[in-house]
Amino acid sequence: MRQSQAAVKAGLLAAGVHILHEYRIVFNGFDVMADRATLIRALSIPGVARLVPVQSASPSLDNSVPFILGGESYADLGADGTGMRIAIIDTGIDYTHADFGGSGNPADYAANDPTVIEPGTFPTSKVIGGTDLVGEWYDSNCPAVPPSPGTCSSIPVPDADPLDVAGHGTHVAGIAAGLGTSKVAHGVAPGASLLIYKVFALGSTSSANVAAAIEMAVDPNGDGDTSDHVDVINMSLGSPYGRNTDLTAVASNAAAALGTIVVASAGNSGNNPYFAGSPAVASDAISVAAGNDPGVTVQLVTVAGSNGADGDKESLEGALTVPLAVTGTVSGPAVQLGAVGTPDARACSALPAGSLTGKIPLIERGVCTFRTKVLNAQGAGASAVVVYNQLPAADPIIMGGSGAGITIPGVMIGNLDGIAVSGAIGAGTTFTMDPANTLSIPNRLQGFTSRGPRFGDSVLKPDITAPGGNIFSAFVGSGDDGINLSGTSMASPHVAGAAALLRQLHPTWSVQEVKDVLMNTATDAERGGEVYPVALMGAGRVRVDVAADVSSVVVPGSATFAVRESDRTAVKTYTFDLQVRNKGTSTKTFAISDAFRTPTEDDGSIMLSHPASISVSQGRARTFTLSLQIDFRLLPPSDFLEYDGFVTLTQTNGGDVLRVPFHVIPVARSAAGTTGNEDSHFTLRNRGLADSLVDIYQLGVRDPNEDLIHEAKGLPNDPDNWFDIRATGAHAFDVPGLGRILEFGIATWGLRSVANMMVTEVWIDANGDGTPDYLVEVADLGLLLSGSFDATGQMVSAVVELTSGNGFLEFLVANPRNTAVQTAPILLDDLNFLGATFGAPQIDPSHPTFRYMVDTNDLETGAQDTTGSATFNAIQPAVDASPNFLALPAGTSARIDVIGEGSLLVLYYNNVAGPAQSQIVQVGHGN
């Protein structure tokens, strides 16, 4: 490497470039300084593949901490966390880092053995306790092999030293309570002490380890007396589709009951309902979403001379293109390469030489790599590129990949901007990218932050938002430096530090009161003037200064009405009690008002009512009732509706202003069914408020309502009826161009939020010998492809030949929310192709009848429901219906003709979720 770099080094020096550092181990290159013109010339030196600017180490905590403190000093607040103890359950901590009072010498960290405590190293005056629950080679996803150095194992090897190796815990701890260094700003509660419980090493951990850490945090000296519990626990960890009965959630609720404030990250799964994770969804924990702070900006692209799309468009610079900070402002004629959605627009093929000289093309994302697109434009003479996201309504992303050979800048804009600009480019249109033309977006949410509500019961989560994008905090092993990281992992410790400040100010306030006052005093997170849904941001962005200044609180901090269904009663009223607690020294009177989050939601279908005002004497509490009336007839058509907003209590004559988010998921339901059994036909009638799709199957088996999850004594009941099978069925039909579809229908006893936590398996014995030959599976698409939940919540069916393990993904399967039905369709030709290829029995006209049984699996608990077996003729069913699939509008009826005799399973997709969504109908002779 030295020899290969020598010629490049000589060329750089000859060009007037000053070399600061030479990298040969962790990076192949040089750290250089030069003016812009010299750097541009350096790109032409043989061997210089790419010019990358050193990122400015502007500490993001310098932005995020003052942001949530409202610009107030700790003297103004009257608290800095002194006397408070925060437990960090994470990857450990680098207690040698100067941010935690350590030596700040990287050599001290390098010499520290993470498996033992060297004399005098730990604990410290700042990091006063903790332990390592798992060891250095632990990952819960690894095999349970005997632990040994260098071998990943799911068997933990605890030791006393919580020294961080991975770095996540150090970064998190710095945000919550770091002291600050010359390079890293202090955390939210720099006066607080830290206890560190290491539960991660190489990757994942188990809920058992997390629960054990929580238990240690509420009894640090292990004597069984919890009076020494920590003040705050932070857990920047979790898993999607969390529920309140998860072990970590149960442990969190127990810790809160003992007097510890529990704060946890909502998750990074994205903006899809029910993604919010455990343990943050625990009722008494504070679940934190990730937003921005004033230090987060976007690059603007100025469009001029267009046919109606002029203005600044938000963009993100590519990671593989030359930065604008190096090139300076770039401007030139805009070029539309092709209409939206066309191959020309994607620039995946070479462009004519010189066709883009001095111009800036608009390119659609997709099909080929970003590098290919940029190089094709560059080869045609382009001075820069503007790419737009092709995914519907999607925001821009940072273009990644190899930058080899790229010498021009490039940015990406969002889908809606790209479509608008593409259709408006004219002969005089220009693009301008000025590195100084940026926009601060402090009140936005990060795109990855997980949306609620909570899986199962639809309780509102997350609770609050804090900065979680590009947070610069302590970097493990660096001595005194930091690193930028993003995630709800970074948002959670901001709130943990905030909770420590509030507890210091109000030592007699309960855990719930601290949580709720942070929610009561939060402010809106918004984009372009539109406030985010409360199921995404919770009560809003945390404002510690406001929370510290009020002397009253509304309990609980949110009003959750959950899922409300009606099939025949047009108007229903629901109530929720809120208690106002006056913590001050004089009577307080509050005016009470309400508002929907957006004008669109105020459509007349939902009406709120409450007292106009309430007075509360000092040191007392009063309860008022919030009533919510739903006219189900007025709800707009939608697969999923959420109505939300805020009830605001404003103290008269100035003083406290407290907000409580409300949230409801209203569903107008059908009331479809049949009342009689007939020989050759029957009539379906929908007497409900809404339309419904109806699916009719030959009945397979009925299955009883069982207790499938056997909770340990003292644990809360974990509902299981959402995957508890009520009945199964099958039908088959031909689709032109596809072939014959074999589909199974499964009805469950209870409502489930979404199907992603359930895996449905249909075991097919094609020749009746008692051994299954094929598996039809319905599961989350991401779990099948990559082991991680799909970012959009898609479900898919698959068919597998069991002796070989080979199979096909079949259909994207509808994943309606809050339902009690599941379908499992496959192509019969695919099953038979697998059979012919691997020697398994086939299902065809010569052998049409097979046996099948169904099981459902709860991914959280491992509980399973298994049915008995049934037979089905895939070519000529013993009993069928015509039609066997139909839409049944409200107030209408439909005749269903019967073919054969026996029992049918009828699924009513929009009836009230649960037993009402399925019906067994006897048909044929004698009925």
Salt bridges, closest charged atoms under 4 A:
GLU22 OE2 - LYS9 NZ 2.80
GLU22 OE1 - ARG24 NH2 2.58
ASP90 OD1 - HIS168 ND1 2.70
ASP132 OD2 - LYS198 NZ 3.69
GLU136 OE1 - LYS198 NZ 2.84
ASP231 OD1 - ARG503 NH1 3.99
GLU314 OE2 - ARG444 NH2 2.28
GLU314 OE1 - ARG527 NH2 3.81
GLU364 OE2 - ARG346 NE 3.33
ASP395 OD2 - ARG527 NH1 2.93
ASP457 OD2 - ARG454 NH2 2.76
ASP463 OD2 - LYS461 NZ 2.80
ASP463 OD2 - LYS515 NZ 3.88
ASP480 OD1 - LYS183 NZ 3.55
GLU513 OE2 - ARG581 NH1 2.84
GLU513 OE1 - LYS583 NZ 3.08
ASP524 OD1 - ARG659 NH1 2.86
ASP545 OD2 - ARG543 NH2 2.62
GLU565 OE2 - ARG669 NE 2.69
ASP594 OD2 - HIS610 NE2 2.68
GLU601 OE2 - ARG597 NH2 3.09
ASP631 OD2 - ARG633 NH2 2.96
GLU642 OE1 - ARG451 NH2 2.59
GLU642 OE2 - HIS663 NE2 2.75
ASP644 OD1 - ARG597 NE 2.86
ASP656 OD2 - LYS588 NZ 3.50
ASP707 OD2 - HIS710 ND1 3.81
ASP718 OD2 - ARG243 NH2 3.32
ASP734 OD2 - ARG740 NH1 3.19
GLU743 OE1 - HIS731 NE2 2.83
ASP844 OD1 - HIS847 ND1 3.84
ASP858 OD2 - ARG243 NH2 2.48
ASP897 OD1 - ARG895 NE 2.70
GLU901 OE2 - HIS925 NE2 4.00
